[in-house]
Amino acid sequence: MALIVQKYGGSSVGSAERIKHVARRVARWKRAGHQIVVVVSAMSGETNRLLALAREIQAHPDPRELDVMVSTGEQVTIALMSMALMDLGIKARSYTGSQVKIVTDNAYTRARIVSIDEENLRRDLREDHVVVVAGFQGIDAAGNITTLGRGGSDTTGVALAAALTADECQIYTDVDGVYTTDPRIVPEARRLNTITFEEMLEMASLGSRVLQIRSVEFAGKYRVKLRVLSSFEEEGEGTLITFEEDEKMEHATISGIAFNRDEAKITILGVPDRPGIAYQILGPIGDADIDVDMIVQNVGQDGLTDFSFTVHRSDYAKALEILKPVAAHIKAREVQGGDKIAKVSVVGVGMRSHAGIASTAFRTLAEEGINIQMISTSEIKISIVIDEKYMELAVRVLHKAFGLEQAA
């Protein structure tokens, strides 16, 4: 008998029929002798509906009241899921985040979990209940309802698995695992049996939307085994996200090709090369709560430098406006930018022990006439900024160059 936390996203519980389908799956696990905790999101589209409703009332909704409202989406789902399980003869009990006592900080709409009181859940599990918990939500120290931000139900599932020392946390979604890249771009992409937490963190941060990045961070920190499975397929092993030293790990050099279209690039030309200049440029960007990704600085012989960095495409216009007076103040020549770029990344823990990964990537792109605008590297990834129109071609040729279509 194992203790398993299963998380189902909005598409998995998007209708009464889908909720019944999930309940039948949970019932099979329960009847096989396992203890089951189910974490659910709001039904597909419900959170967006509630957010739109709030904006009809208040252009910039009060964060506290917004959390009170949007948290109701998951409350509906936990009740329906519990009813569906009861209808199958399974004892079930639902819990909101506040009823569990998932305590968070008070950063409304983007709270972080501080602690979990799992005693009530353990009692119900001992009494043979399936416990159904609302994802995405908690309460702060003052008892106010809080939400964890988009994708927060994944984090709830992992956090509960950590608190309960579960044998596994299963994330059910609309795909049957983690692939070497997006099969919609590369039909030959294959599902990975296993992937390390390091690789999954990189894939999530670089554009792969299979898992929410905070949940992967949480699982890695507390050593919770994660498995990604399809809620629409009855069978399948999915992808196990585990630790590099696991004996079952595939020892491929490269695990996948990630990509992100949501990037914009800004370059300040002719910047005086002196101490503190990077802070003078990026300080105001940080103060405006704009995240900076890749940074490249080139120093010329004339004592001037060109300073380039990337931001999320939605922050591009705001960042440009901030930098115009900054550039004038530091006496830079001009500010340039563009939002028609994409980031393509080669990811794999095998890079640590294999030479020539970068040269293979660069040669492959050169043979296709794809110009590289920026490069960033770490121990297990190489990220390349290119013109957006070449993104899909770059993903396809890199996927082939590293043999990712071949069976492991």
Order of alpha helices (4+ residues) and beta strands (2+ residues): beta-alpha-beta-alpha-alpha-alpha-beta-alpha-beta-beta-alpha-beta-beta-beta-alpha-beta-beta-alpha-alpha-beta-beta-beta-alpha-beta-beta-alpha-beta-alpha-beta-beta-alpha
